[in-house]
């Protein structure tokens, strides 16, 4: 299983996590929204026993074991959308997403 970041995402994570003493970014999924799942982003402050760590451009991406099957093969990018800059997850596991783009579902729960 693998998850990676683009250089743009890695640079943003490095700056933001470094400013608060973090070690990278924690990415996960939670039950939410009209289609079932939503992404959760937080500064990673530690690596747990059940966490997987992926490194891109020298920056750590920490994912818990429950979320990993939903994120396997994904690429995290940091892009400009209109006047905002946001993380965008290019996730090959998504089968459907809600109209507002806040939640998604996969064909089978891993």
N, C-alpha and C positions, 0 to 999 in steps of 0.2 A: 504494500500500500504506500502511496505517496501523495503528497500535497506540496505545491510549490508557490513561491511568490515571484512576481515580476521585479525587476530592478526598482521600478517606481514605488511599489508597495514596500519593498525591503528598506529603501531609503526613508520612507515615511515612518515605518515602524521603528527603525533605529533612532530617529530623532525623538519621536514621542515617548518611547519606552525609556530611552536614556535620560530624558528630562525628569523622570520620576523614579529612577532607580530600578526599572524593570529589566528583565532579561530577554524580552521579545514580545510577541503577540500570542495571546490565547484565542483560538478560533474554535467555536463549537456550534451545535444546533440545539434548539429547544422546541417543545410543542407550542405552537402559536399560529395565529392567523387563520384565514379561511381555508387554506389548503393543507395545513398541518404542521409545517416546520418553518423555523426562521433562524437566521444566523445570529450568533452572539459573538461580539468582539470585546476583548478586555486586555489590559496590559498583563503579561505573564510575569509573576514575581517569583515563582518557584516551579519546579518540575516534579510532579507526583509520580509515584511508582507505576500507575496505570496510564500515564501520559506517553504519547509518541511525540518525538521532536524531529522536525524537518528543518533543514537550514538552506537558505537561499541567499546568495550574495553576503554571506557572513552573518545573517540575521536569523534568529530562531523563531519558528512557528510551532506552538505547542497545542496539541489536540488530544482531548480525552478519548478513551477507548470507545465509549458509547457513540460519540459523534463521528469517529473515523470512517466507518462504513458509508456514511452519508456524504462524506467529503472526499473519499478516495478518488484520485485522478484530477482533482480540482486545481485551479490556478487562481491565486489571489492577486488582484491588480488594484492600483490606486489611480483613479481617473478623474478627469474634470467632466462634470455633467452640468451644463448650463453655468450657473454662477457658483456651484458647489464643487468640492472635491470629495470623493467617496471611495470606500472600498467596494470592489465589484468582484464577486466570486463567479468564475467561469466553471460551473459544475456539470460534468457530463452525466451525472446520475438523475438530474431533474427530469421528471416526466410531465409535470404541470406546475404552473405558478398562478398566483392570483392576479387580478387586473392591476392592482397598485404595485405589484412587484415586491411586496414585503414578505411573502411566504411562498413555500414551494412544497411539492410532494415528490416522492419517488415511487416507482412501480411496486416494489416490494420493500417492506421494512427489513433492513439487513439484520 
